[in-house]
Amino acid sequence: MKHTVICDARAEAELAEAYLTAADPGAVTSASWIIERILRESPEAFGESRDGELRVGFEPPLAVWYSISQSNHLVMIVSFRLFESGNTGRG
């Protein structure tokens, strides 16, 4: 079943900042589209668990923190960050 993906205001601002400061803004755009598609289709298979219900996933050059509500098929993105791919792996 597909999930609805919602990005909170802070995460939207972080994504905009990542786009503006990235060496390759196009890579940020592509990664954000890939992340949204993955989270819509199979959020449980992407990333790894963190504190409580929070998960983190990586799609270079972005890291994304999100939570999943299975009962209403909702994914809430709470944060985006740029990361250096040499420092961490894909989630």
Biopython code that builds the backbone (N, CA, C, O; Angstrom):
import numpy as np
from Bio.PDB.StructureBuilder import StructureBuilder

atoms = [
    (1, "MET", "N", (0.842, -1.184, 0.000)),
    (1, "MET", "CA", (0.000, 0.000, 0.000)),
    (1, "MET", "C", (0.881, 1.238, 0.000)),
    (1, "MET", "O", (1.897, 1.290, 0.694)),
    (2, "LYS", "N", (0.491, 2.222, -0.773)),
    (2, "LYS", "CA", (1.247, 3.472, -0.838)),
    (2, "LYS", "C", (1.012, 4.317, 0.403)),
    (2, "LYS", "O", (-0.057, 4.278, 1.013)),
    (3, "HIS", "N", (2.027, 5.075, 0.760)),
    (3, "HIS", "CA", (1.971, 5.975, 1.905)),
    (3, "HIS", "C", (1.902, 7.421, 1.420)),
    (3, "HIS", "O", (2.394, 7.751, 0.341)),
    (4, "THR", "N", (1.289, 8.267, 2.225)),
    (4, "THR", "CA", (1.308, 9.697, 1.988)),
    (4, "THR", "C", (2.546, 10.243, 2.678)),
    (4, "THR", "O", (2.798, 9.926, 3.840)),
    (5, "VAL", "N", (3.323, 11.061, 1.974)),
    (5, "VAL", "CA", (4.551, 11.631, 2.529)),
    (5, "VAL", "C", (4.321, 13.113, 2.796)),
    (5, "VAL", "O", (3.926, 13.869, 1.908)),
    (6, "ILE", "N", (4.577, 13.509, 4.038)),
    (6, "ILE", "CA", (4.431, 14.902, 4.454)),
    (6, "ILE", "C", (5.784, 15.372, 4.970)),
    (6, "ILE", "O", (6.478, 14.653, 5.688)),
    (7, "CYS", "N", (6.138, 16.577, 4.595)),
    (7, "CYS", "CA", (7.405, 17.175, 5.015)),
    (7, "CYS", "C", (7.083, 18.359, 5.910)),
    (7, "CYS", "O", (6.410, 19.294, 5.476)),
    (8, "ASP", "N", (7.562, 18.334, 7.178)),
    (8, "ASP", "CA", (7.237, 19.469, 8.043)),
    (8, "ASP", "C", (8.016, 20.715, 7.618)),
    (8, "ASP", "O", (8.966, 20.623, 6.840)),
    (9, "ALA", "N", (7.619, 21.853, 8.121)),
    (9, "ALA", "CA", (8.176, 23.139, 7.674)),
    (9, "ALA", "C", (9.678, 23.230, 7.915)),
    (9, "ALA", "O", (10.410, 23.762, 7.080)),
    (10, "ARG", "N", (10.133, 22.721, 9.036)),
    (10, "ARG", "CA", (11.572, 22.764, 9.315)),
    (10, "ARG", "C", (12.339, 21.945, 8.289)),
    (10, "ARG", "O", (13.374, 22.389, 7.790)),
    (11, "ALA", "N", (11.844, 20.757, 7.970)),
    (11, "ALA", "CA", (12.506, 19.906, 6.986)),
    (11, "ALA", "C", (12.495, 20.556, 5.604)),
    (11, "ALA", "O", (13.479, 20.457, 4.871)),
    (12, "GLU", "N", (11.408, 21.212, 5.242)),
    (12, "GLU", "CA", (11.365, 21.924, 3.964)),
    (12, "GLU", "C", (12.425, 23.014, 3.909)),
    (12, "GLU", "O", (13.086, 23.190, 2.885)),
    (13, "ALA", "N", (12.589, 23.746, 5.008)),
    (13, "ALA", "CA", (13.607, 24.795, 5.070)),
    (13, "ALA", "C", (15.009, 24.192, 4.984)),
    (13, "ALA", "O", (15.885, 24.753, 4.326)),
    (14, "GLU", "N", (15.224, 23.064, 5.639)),
    (14, "GLU", "CA", (16.523, 22.393, 5.585)),
    (14, "GLU", "C", (16.827, 21.896, 4.172)),
    (14, "GLU", "O", (17.968, 21.979, 3.715)),
    (15, "LEU", "N", (15.813, 21.383, 3.483)),
    (15, "LEU", "CA", (16.008, 20.929, 2.108)),
    (15, "LEU", "C", (16.359, 22.107, 1.200)),
    (15, "LEU", "O", (17.238, 21.987, 0.346)),
    (16, "ALA", "N", (15.689, 23.230, 1.374)),
    (16, "ALA", "CA", (16.004, 24.425, 0.584)),
    (16, "ALA", "C", (17.432, 24.888, 0.860)),
    (16, "ALA", "O", (18.153, 25.259, -0.066)),
    (17, "GLU", "N", (17.839, 24.869, 2.116)),
    (17, "GLU", "CA", (19.200, 25.264, 2.486)),
    (17, "GLU", "C", (20.222, 24.301, 1.876)),
    (17, "GLU", "O", (21.273, 24.729, 1.398)),
    (18, "ALA", "N", (19.914, 23.012, 1.894)),
    (18, "ALA", "CA", (20.808, 22.015, 1.290)),
    (18, "ALA", "C", (20.967, 22.295, -0.202)),
    (18, "ALA", "O", (22.073, 22.221, -0.738)),
    (19, "TYR", "N", (19.876, 22.612, -0.860)),
    (19, "TYR", "CA", (19.919, 22.926, -2.291)),
    (19, "TYR", "C", (20.808, 24.149, -2.552)),
    (19, "TYR", "O", (21.622, 24.150, -3.476)),
    (20, "LEU", "N", (20.641, 25.174, -1.737)),
    (20, "LEU", "CA", (21.371, 26.426, -1.940)),
    (20, "LEU", "C", (22.860, 26.312, -1.621)),
    (20, "LEU", "O", (23.667, 27.055, -2.180)),
    (21, "THR", "N", (23.232, 25.401, -0.739)),
    (21, "THR", "CA", (24.629, 25.302, -0.315)),
    (21, "THR", "C", (25.374, 24.121, -0.924)),
    (21, "THR", "O", (26.590, 24.017, -0.764)),
    (22, "ALA", "N", (24.687, 23.248, -1.604)),
    (22, "ALA", "CA", (25.321, 22.049, -2.158)),
    (22, "ALA", "C", (26.249, 22.393, -3.313)),
    (22, "ALA", "O", (26.008, 23.339, -4.064)),
    (23, "ALA", "N", (27.308, 21.613, -3.441)),
    (23, "ALA", "CA", (28.203, 21.753, -4.588)),
    (23, "ALA", "C", (27.459, 21.405, -5.877)),
    (23, "ALA", "O", (27.747, 21.958, -6.938)),
    (24, "ASP", "N", (26.496, 20.481, -5.773)),
    (24, "ASP", "CA", (25.703, 20.054, -6.929)),
    (24, "ASP", "C", (24.216, 20.104, -6.572)),
    (24, "ASP", "O", (23.654, 19.099, -6.136)),
    (25, "PRO", "N", (23.575, 21.258, -6.752)),
    (25, "PRO", "CA", (22.157, 21.384, -6.404)),
    (25, "PRO", "C", (21.267, 20.372, -7.133)),
    (25, "PRO", "O", (20.260, 19.925, -6.584)),
    (26, "GLY", "N", (21.634, 20.013, -8.357)),
    (26, "GLY", "CA", (20.852, 19.029, -9.093)),
    (26, "GLY", "C", (20.835, 17.677, -8.401)),
    (26, "GLY", "O", (19.832, 16.965, -8.452)),
    (27, "ALA", "N", (21.936, 17.320, -7.757)),
    (27, "ALA", "CA", (21.996, 16.055, -7.017)),
    (27, "ALA", "C", (21.049, 16.079, -5.817)),
    (27, "ALA", "O", (20.455, 15.060, -5.464)),
    (28, "VAL", "N", (20.916, 17.252, -5.196)),
    (28, "VAL", "CA", (19.980, 17.398, -4.071)),
    (28, "VAL", "C", (18.552, 17.200, -4.566)),
    (28, "VAL", "O", (17.765, 16.495, -3.934)),
    (29, "THR", "N", (18.220, 17.816, -5.688)),
    (29, "THR", "CA", (16.881, 17.665, -6.262)),
    (29, "THR", "C", (16.600, 16.209, -6.597)),
    (29, "THR", "O", (15.544, 15.687, -6.241)),
    (30, "SER", "N", (17.525, 15.551, -7.273)),
    (30, "SER", "CA", (17.343, 14.140, -7.645)),
    (30, "SER", "C", (17.183, 13.263, -6.413)),
    (30, "SER", "O", (16.303, 12.404, -6.366)),
    (31, "ALA", "N", (18.042, 13.481, -5.411)),
    (31, "ALA", "CA", (17.966, 12.677, -4.191)),
    (31, "ALA", "C", (16.633, 12.878, -3.481)),
    (31, "ALA", "O", (16.055, 11.917, -2.972)),
    (32, "SER", "N", (16.137, 14.114, -3.441)),
    (32, "SER", "CA", (14.860, 14.359, -2.750)),
    (32, "SER", "C", (13.710, 13.666, -3.464)),
    (32, "SER", "O", (12.791, 13.166, -2.813)),
    (33, "TRP", "N", (13.746, 13.628, -4.791)),
    (33, "TRP", "CA", (12.705, 12.915, -5.543)),
    (33, "TRP", "C", (12.779, 11.412, -5.280)),
    (33, "TRP", "O", (11.753, 10.758, -5.093)),
    (34, "ILE", "N", (13.987, 10.874, -5.267)),
    (34, "ILE", "CA", (14.161, 9.436, -4.998)),
    (34, "ILE", "C", (13.674, 9.099, -3.597)),
    (34, "ILE", "O", (12.973, 8.107, -3.400)),
    (35, "ILE", "N", (14.047, 9.930, -2.622)),
    (35, "ILE", "CA", (13.612, 9.701, -1.237)),
    (35, "ILE", "C", (12.094, 9.711, -1.147)),
    (35, "ILE", "O", (11.504, 8.831, -0.520)),
    (36, "GLU", "N", (11.460, 10.691, -1.763)),
    (36, "GLU", "CA", (9.994, 10.765, -1.700)),
    (36, "GLU", "C", (9.346, 9.529, -2.322)),
    (36, "GLU", "O", (8.386, 8.987, -1.774)),
    (37, "ARG", "N", (9.866, 9.086, -3.459)),
    (37, "ARG", "CA", (9.309, 7.891, -4.117)),
    (37, "ARG", "C", (9.475, 6.656, -3.227)),
    (37, "ARG", "O", (8.537, 5.877, -3.060)),
    (38, "ILE", "N", (10.661, 6.482, -2.663)),
    (38, "ILE", "CA", (10.909, 5.328, -1.797)),
    (38, "ILE", "C", (9.993, 5.362, -0.582)),
    (38, "ILE", "O", (9.411, 4.343, -0.210)),
    (39, "LEU", "N", (9.864, 6.535, 0.036)),
    (39, "LEU", "CA", (9.022, 6.638, 1.240)),
    (39, "LEU", "C", (7.554, 6.431, 0.922)),
    (39, "LEU", "O", (6.804, 5.943, 1.767)),
    (40, "ARG", "N", (7.133, 6.789, -0.269)),
    (40, "ARG", "CA", (5.745, 6.534, -0.681)),
    (40, "ARG", "C", (5.503, 5.035, -0.848)),
    (40, "ARG", "O", (4.452, 4.518, -0.466)),
    (41, "GLU", "N", (6.482, 4.350, -1.419)),
    (41, "GLU", "CA", (6.287, 2.948, -1.791)),
    (41, "GLU", "C", (6.672, 1.949, -0.706)),
    (41, "GLU", "O", (5.956, 0.970, -0.501)),
    (42, "SER", "N", (7.781, 2.169, -0.007)),
    (42, "SER", "CA", (8.222, 1.178, 0.993)),
    (42, "SER", "C", (9.098, 1.819, 2.066)),
    (42, "SER", "O", (10.301, 1.561, 2.118)),
    (43, "PRO", "N", (8.508, 2.648, 2.919)),
    (43, "PRO", "CA", (9.305, 3.358, 3.921)),
    (43, "PRO", "C", (9.963, 2.444, 4.949)),
    (43, "PRO", "O", (11.000, 2.792, 5.513)),
    (44, "GLU", "N", (9.374, 1.287, 5.195)),
    (44, "GLU", "CA", (9.927, 0.362, 6.191)),
    (44, "GLU", "C", (11.236, -0.249, 5.713)),
    (44, "GLU", "O", (12.087, -0.614, 6.524)),
    (45, "ALA", "N", (11.398, -0.360, 4.404)),
    (45, "ALA", "CA", (12.590, -0.992, 3.829)),
    (45, "ALA", "C", (13.738, -0.007, 3.652)),
    (45, "ALA", "O", (14.860, -0.419, 3.355)),
    (46, "PHE", "N", (13.483, 1.270, 3.826)),
    (46, "PHE", "CA", (14.488, 2.307, 3.626)),
    (46, "PHE", "C", (15.019, 2.749, 4.977)),
    (46, "PHE", "O", (14.261, 2.877, 5.938)),
    (47, "GLY", "N", (16.299, 2.978, 5.047)),
    (47, "GLY", "CA", (16.877, 3.535, 6.260)),
    (47, "GLY", "C", (16.965, 2.544, 7.393)),
    (47, "GLY", "O", (16.865, 1.332, 7.204)),
    (48, "GLU", "N", (17.157, 3.095, 8.578)),
    (48, "GLU", "CA", (17.306, 2.271, 9.776)),
    (48, "GLU", "C", (16.706, 2.998, 10.973)),
    (48, "GLU", "O", (16.557, 4.220, 10.964)),
    (49, "SER", "N", (16.368, 2.236, 11.989)),
    (49, "SER", "CA", (15.737, 2.790, 13.185)),
    (49, "SER", "C", (16.683, 3.665, 13.974)),
    (49, "SER", "O", (17.891, 3.432, 14.013)),
    (50, "ARG", "N", (16.118, 4.665, 14.596)),
    (50, "ARG", "CA", (16.818, 5.532, 15.539)),
    (50, "ARG", "C", (15.957, 5.593, 16.797)),
    (50, "ARG", "O", (15.175, 4.678, 17.053)),
    (51, "ASP", "N", (16.088, 6.643, 17.574)),
    (51, "ASP", "CA", (15.329, 6.775, 18.817)),
    (51, "ASP", "C", (13.832, 6.686, 18.576)),
    (51, "ASP", "O", (13.301, 7.342, 17.681)),
    (52, "GLY", "N", (13.153, 5.872, 19.377)),
    (52, "GLY", "CA", (11.702, 5.755, 19.283)),
    (52, "GLY", "C", (11.243, 5.327, 17.906)),
    (52, "GLY", "O", (11.680, 4.300, 17.386)),
    (53, "GLU", "N", (10.357, 6.120, 17.316)),
    (53, "GLU", "CA", (9.811, 5.799, 15.999)),
    (53, "GLU", "C", (10.588, 6.457, 14.863)),
    (53, "GLU", "O", (10.226, 6.300, 13.697)),
    (54, "LEU", "N", (11.634, 7.182, 15.185)),
    (54, "LEU", "CA", (12.398, 7.904, 14.176)),
    (54, "LEU", "C", (13.291, 6.952, 13.382)),
    (54, "LEU", "O", (13.868, 6.014, 13.932)),
    (55, "ARG", "N", (13.393, 7.215, 12.077)),
    (55, "ARG", "CA", (14.269, 6.451, 11.187)),
    (55, "ARG", "C", (15.155, 7.432, 10.430)),
    (55, "ARG", "O", (14.806, 8.604, 10.285)),
    (56, "VAL", "N", (16.291, 6.958, 9.950)),
    (56, "VAL", "CA", (17.170, 7.776, 9.121)),
    (56, "VAL", "C", (17.524, 6.971, 7.875)),
    (56, "VAL", "O", (17.789, 5.771, 7.942)),
    (57, "GLY", "N", (17.522, 7.659, 6.743)),
    (57, "GLY", "CA", (17.886, 7.034, 5.482)),
    (57, "GLY", "C", (18.820, 7.941, 4.709)),
    (57, "GLY", "O", (18.852, 9.152, 4.928)),
    (58, "PHE", "N", (19.586, 7.345, 3.798)),
    (58, "PHE", "CA", (20.577, 8.093, 3.032)),
    (58, "PHE", "C", (20.381, 7.880, 1.545)),
    (58, "PHE", "O", (20.264, 6.751, 1.070)),
    (59, "GLU", "N", (20.347, 8.975, 0.829)),
    (59, "GLU", "CA", (20.375, 8.972, -0.630)),
    (59, "GLU", "C", (21.287, 10.134, -0.993)),
    (59, "GLU", "O", (20.864, 11.290, -0.991)),
    (60, "PRO", "N", (22.553, 9.818, -1.308)),
    (60, "PRO", "CA", (23.530, 10.882, -1.526)),
    (60, "PRO", "C", (23.036, 11.950, -2.494)),
    (60, "PRO", "O", (22.512, 11.651, -3.568)),
    (61, "PRO", "N", (23.216, 13.197, -2.087)),
    (61, "PRO", "CA", (23.982, 13.725, -0.956)),
    (61, "PRO", "C", (23.118, 14.058, 0.267)),
    (61, "PRO", "O", (23.529, 14.860, 1.105)),
    (62, "LEU", "N", (21.929, 13.457, 0.380)),
    (62, "LEU", "CA", (21.023, 13.787, 1.485)),
    (62, "LEU", "C", (20.895, 12.669, 2.505)),
    (62, "LEU", "O", (20.954, 11.483, 2.180)),
    (63, "ALA", "N", (20.718, 13.091, 3.748)),
    (63, "ALA", "CA", (20.258, 12.212, 4.813)),
    (63, "ALA", "C", (18.872, 12.729, 5.194)),
    (63, "ALA", "O", (18.642, 13.938, 5.224)),
    (64, "VAL", "N", (17.959, 11.817, 5.481)),
    (64, "VAL", "CA", (16.589, 12.204, 5.827)),
    (64, "VAL", "C", (16.176, 11.472, 7.102)),
    (64, "VAL", "O", (16.439, 10.279, 7.252)),
    (65, "TRP", "N", (15.526, 12.198, 8.024)),
    (65, "TRP", "CA", (14.970, 11.604, 9.229)),
    (65, "TRP", "C", (13.458, 11.647, 9.095)),
    (65, "TRP", "O", (12.890, 12.668, 8.707)),
    (66, "TYR", "N", (12.809, 10.537, 9.417)),
    (66, "TYR", "CA", (11.366, 10.443, 9.207)),
    (66, "TYR", "C", (10.749, 9.441, 10.166)),
    (66, "TYR", "O", (11.448, 8.636, 10.782)),
    (67, "SER", "N", (9.435, 9.501, 10.284)),
    (67, "SER", "CA", (8.691, 8.519, 11.064)),
    (67, "SER", "C", (7.554, 7.980, 10.201)),
    (67, "SER", "O", (7.101, 8.618, 9.251)),
    (68, "ILE", "N", (7.114, 6.780, 10.572)),
    (68, "ILE", "CA", (6.053, 6.113, 9.815)),
    (68, "ILE", "C", (4.876, 5.856, 10.742)),
    (68, "ILE", "O", (5.045, 5.338, 11.846)),
    (69, "SER", "N", (3.690, 6.221, 10.289)),
    (69, "SER", "CA", (2.455, 5.850, 10.983)),
    (69, "SER", "C", (1.771, 4.788, 10.131)),
    (69, "SER", "O", (1.150, 5.096, 9.114)),
    (70, "GLN", "N", (1.894, 3.540, 10.557)),
    (70, "GLN", "CA", (1.317, 2.432, 9.787)),
    (70, "GLN", "C", (-0.208, 2.485, 9.765)),
    (70, "GLN", "O", (-0.830, 2.114, 8.770)),
    (71, "SER", "N", (-0.804, 2.942, 10.851)),
    (71, "SER", "CA", (-2.262, 2.916, 10.946)),
    (71, "SER", "C", (-2.950, 3.778, 9.896)),
    (71, "SER", "O", (-4.044, 3.448, 9.439)),
    (72, "ASN", "N", (-2.310, 4.888, 9.510)),
    (72, "ASN", "CA", (-2.931, 5.734, 8.484)),
    (72, "ASN", "C", (-2.036, 5.895, 7.250)),
    (72, "ASN", "O", (-2.263, 6.780, 6.425)),
    (73, "HIS", "N", (-1.015, 5.031, 7.127)),
    (73, "HIS", "CA", (-0.131, 5.010, 5.948)),
    (73, "HIS", "C", (0.457, 6.394, 5.655)),
    (73, "HIS", "O", (0.387, 6.904, 4.537)),
    (74, "LEU", "N", (1.038, 6.977, 6.708)),
    (74, "LEU", "CA", (1.582, 8.321, 6.631)),
    (74, "LEU", "C", (3.066, 8.298, 6.990)),
    (74, "LEU", "O", (3.468, 7.657, 7.961)),
    (75, "VAL", "N", (3.869, 8.997, 6.204)),
    (75, "VAL", "CA", (5.292, 9.177, 6.502)),
    (75, "VAL", "C", (5.510, 10.664, 6.734)),
    (75, "VAL", "O", (5.124, 11.489, 5.906)),
    (76, "MET", "N", (6.128, 11.009, 7.863)),
    (76, "MET", "CA", (6.416, 12.394, 8.196)),
    (76, "MET", "C", (7.923, 12.605, 8.141)),
    (76, "MET", "O", (8.667, 12.019, 8.927)),
    (77, "ILE", "N", (8.369, 13.442, 7.211)),
    (77, "ILE", "CA", (9.779, 13.806, 7.135)),
    (77, "ILE", "C", (10.003, 14.947, 8.112)),
    (77, "ILE", "O", (9.319, 15.969, 8.057)),
    (78, "VAL", "N", (10.977, 14.763, 9.019)),
    (78, "VAL", "CA", (11.221, 15.780, 10.043)),
    (78, "VAL", "C", (12.537, 16.515, 9.855)),
    (78, "VAL", "O", (12.734, 17.573, 10.453)),
    (79, "SER", "N", (13.455, 15.979, 9.028)),
    (79, "SER", "CA", (14.725, 16.670, 8.836)),
    (79, "SER", "C", (15.451, 16.180, 7.588)),
    (79, "SER", "O", (15.376, 15.004, 7.231)),
    (80, "PHE", "N", (16.141, 17.085, 6.944)),
    (80, "PHE", "CA", (17.058, 16.786, 5.838)),
    (80, "PHE", "C", (18.416, 17.377, 6.190)),
    (80, "PHE", "O", (18.498, 18.427, 6.826)),
    (81, "ARG", "N", (19.482, 16.697, 5.772)),
    (81, "ARG", "CA", (20.835, 17.222, 5.923)),
    (81, "ARG", "C", (21.678, 16.777, 4.735)),
    (81, "ARG", "O", (21.474, 15.694, 4.187)),
    (82, "LEU", "N", (22.623, 17.623, 4.344)),
    (82, "LEU", "CA", (23.656, 17.199, 3.406)),
    (82, "LEU", "C", (24.644, 16.339, 4.185)),
    (82, "LEU", "O", (24.867, 16.579, 5.372)),
    (83, "PHE", "N", (25.231, 15.354, 3.546)),
    (83, "PHE", "CA", (26.280, 14.569, 4.191)),
    (83, "PHE", "C", (27.333, 14.221, 3.159)),
    (83, "PHE", "O", (27.070, 14.203, 1.956)),
    (84, "GLU", "N", (28.520, 13.949, 3.646)),
    (84, "GLU", "CA", (29.599, 13.528, 2.768)),
    (84, "GLU", "C", (29.535, 12.012, 2.647)),
    (84, "GLU", "O", (29.633, 11.296, 3.644)),
    (85, "SER", "N", (29.371, 11.532, 1.428)),
    (85, "SER", "CA", (29.150, 10.100, 1.227)),
    (85, "SER", "C", (30.282, 9.229, 1.744)),
    (85, "SER", "O", (30.061, 8.044, 1.993)),
    (86, "GLY", "N", (31.469, 9.758, 1.912)),
    (86, "GLY", "CA", (32.569, 8.977, 2.466)),
    (86, "GLY", "C", (32.438, 8.741, 3.953)),
    (86, "GLY", "O", (33.126, 7.878, 4.498)),
    (87, "ASN", "N", (31.557, 9.499, 4.639)),
    (87, "ASN", "CA", (31.434, 9.394, 6.079)),
    (87, "ASN", "C", (30.347, 8.439, 6.535)),
    (87, "ASN", "O", (30.329, 8.054, 7.704)),
    (88, "THR", "N", (29.451, 8.050, 5.663)),
    (88, "THR", "CA", (28.369, 7.157, 6.075)),
    (88, "THR", "C", (27.872, 6.399, 4.851)),
    (88, "THR", "O", (28.087, 6.822, 3.715)),
    (89, "GLY", "N", (27.213, 5.288, 5.094)),
    (89, "GLY", "CA", (26.692, 4.501, 3.990)),
    (89, "GLY", "C", (25.250, 4.776, 3.718)),
    (89, "GLY", "O", (24.586, 5.512, 4.448)),
    (90, "ARG", "N", (24.778, 4.191, 2.680)),
    (90, "ARG", "CA", (23.365, 4.293, 2.333)),
    (90, "ARG", "C", (22.550, 3.470, 3.296)),
    (90, "ARG", "O", (22.971, 2.388, 3.705)),
    (91, "GLY", "N", (21.360, 3.982, 3.671)),
    (91, "GLY", "CA", (20.536, 3.309, 4.665)),
    (91, "GLY", "C", (19.663, 2.264, 4.125)),
    (91, "GLY", "O", (18.923, 1.630, 4.876)),
]
sb = StructureBuilder()
sb.init_structure("model")
sb.init_model(0)
sb.init_chain("A")
sb.init_seg("    ")
for serial, (resi, resn, name, xyz) in enumerate(atoms, 1):
    if name == "N":
        sb.init_residue(resn, " ", resi, " ")
    sb.init_atom(name, np.array(xyz, "f"), 0.0, 1.0, " ", f" {name:<3s}", serial, name[0])
structure = sb.get_structure()
